[in-house]
Amino acid sequence: MSDRSTCVVIGASHAGVNCAFALRKEGWEGEIVLYDADTELPYHRPPLSKTYLTNTTASGAIPLKSRDSYVREQIQLKLGHKVVSLDADEKQIEFEDGSIKRYDTLVLATGARPIFPMIPGLADANAVFPLRTAADVEGIRKVLDGNPKKKVVVIGGGYIGLEIASSLKVLGAEVTVLEREDRVLARVTAPEMSDFFQELHTNNGVEIHTGKKITAVEQKASASGIICSDGSEYTADIIIIGVGIHINKELAEQAILTIENGIKVDATAKTSNDDIYAIGDCSYHHNLHYNRYVRLESVQNAVDQSKIAAAAICGKDVRYDAIPWFWSDQYDIKLQIVGLAEGYDNIIVRKEEKEQPCFSIWYFRGNNLLSVDAINNAKAYVVGTKLIKSSALIAKVKLSNTAVPLKPVNLILDA
């Protein structure tokens, strides 16, 4: 590679920042420029709905890297720069002020933005927040300032909605969760896990209502009235939106890249244009273990994929081959997830004899282990990871028997 080549990275969250630093580690000698519309030093996103929200004395989000580290690695960090257009033929990007930057290689780490439901009156309501950025947290804190017992309605009972609900409840708010489906976490987990989290939140004083279709939001003095199709109404001083995301794909569309459920990439994170890569939440990649394309919203995917892209850009022979993993912290409960449960047709629930909740749900398609959800059970998470990676067939009778120690050698069929 020429030491005069320029790699431009758009998006300075986990994927973009890690890719920029990985490029230097892999031997990129040319210019590296990292752009982001946010003006804040790039920071960790997962704690936003957890420790950052509950730690009211925190002065700022946790940086991904120190400011000095960008200087040491000769990475030009350009904050407050919004890219508005991409010309793939001319290999250049344009900013809001009309200035142009040319590139030799481009990495799109553009991520996603929250979905705001098209509910009449929602856009005009006071104190409506998603929870995607540190600015969102600061906005919520400002409304809560001096009165943490305000009424909060969380729209959406997925992981992000439940994490926010638990954090706000810890702060002392009166929290209600409204979920459109007939159970929380309906799209991502088994009914048994949904039941566990519904009971967990109920026991901690959070009201959860499922099967709720919101038809309107009415501003009433300083609070909002949230009206549902069944005639029920809920009062909110703060409304939190947690119903999903839109992929930031506008630049990819301008470059006429292949887009399906995200920006489609190959095993090296390269798009349909040889000079453009896409990583993180915005990318749609082929998972070798599950033999299907997936789009993942996780730090694991962002970091691992960024390193593969950097190595490939530097001419290394690499391919992305990782088992996805995730986590969620709610109250004193830690959920660890490994694998992808989509397509499961049977499960095994293994409950350990301990004082605090400690169990795991093992998802199978036929006899093939797809995924494991582990509640306060790091051992199940570790063992499940090993078994999924090895594609081993599991002796289900042994797995369900807690008298059998949870070790791979004990669970592999005919072992």
Order of alpha helices (4+ residues) and beta strands (2+ residues): beta-alpha-beta-alpha-alpha-beta-beta-beta-beta-beta-beta-beta-alpha-beta-alpha-beta-alpha-beta-beta-beta-beta-beta-beta-alpha-beta-beta-beta-beta-alpha-beta-beta-beta-beta-beta-alpha-alpha-alpha
